[in-house]
Amino acid sequence: MTRARSDARPHLNQPGGRERASGPPAIRGRERELRRLADGVRRLVAATVANGADAAETARFADDAHALADRLEARCAAAPPPRYGGEPPDGVLEPHDVFPYDPVLGIYSPLALPVEMEYADGLAVGRARFTTPYEGPPGCVHGAIIAGAFDQVFNVANILGGAAGPTVRLDLAYERPTPLGADVVFEARIEEIGERRITTRGVLRHGDTVCVRAVGVFARIDRARVMALRS
């Protein structure tokens, strides 16, 4: 049985934290190397949408990218090791242990920024600085990206609060544009745990300004049933 960390110290295997052995078989034994690979692909994504190379140089970049993709695809097993499961080595469940390949906070997924998570005293806090690949309106973060981030910040609040379950409904009120390239903070806390449903509320702030308010409703089911969805 794992336990949740209850302080706000830098978390292991999260951005800014120190490395530690991982639980999931797909990651175990190559944590640092897989993290470096994901970070490198993140840089490629950001540079792809921001570079000003001419057509000839862009074509060479494309050739290099496809060559690397060919090499990686050749190492993709028909039955890859499980991406989830495995107990944390110290028995402490950190926010970034929950979804290691998640597109929002997964440090091993190049799709993720990732949002940097902390959890303390029932409050989940996600810190982010969204870059150009996440742009919607000019200079602003795409609303769908914000919705996806809230969904996972809420999931961290729920799971580490002992109330896991899939999303039933997610409502957002976009009060102000969320600026691109600026430090923003998500905050989420469980409001109510019922027999079948969990209600969680949160805000997204830029400095003292609330940009978005959100409320999520989640089905309350056993964590083992959630994990069984992977099969």
Secondary structure as UniProt FT lines:
FT   STRAND          3..4
FT   TURN            12..13
FT   TURN            15..16
FT   TURN            25..29
FT   HELIX           31..50
FT   HELIX           55..73
FT   TURN            74..75
FT   TURN            89..90
FT   STRAND          92..93
FT   HELIX           95..98
FT   TURN            100..101
FT   TURN            103..105
FT   TURN            107..108
FT   TURN            110..111
FT   STRAND          116..120
FT   TURN            121..122
FT   STRAND          123..128
FT   HELIX           132..134
FT   TURN            138..139
FT   STRAND          140..141
FT   HELIX           143..160
FT   TURN            161..162
FT   STRAND          167..174
FT   TURN            180..181
FT   STRAND          184..193
FT   STRAND          197..206
FT   TURN            207..208
FT   STRAND          209..219
FT   HELIX           223..227
FT   HELIX           228..230
//
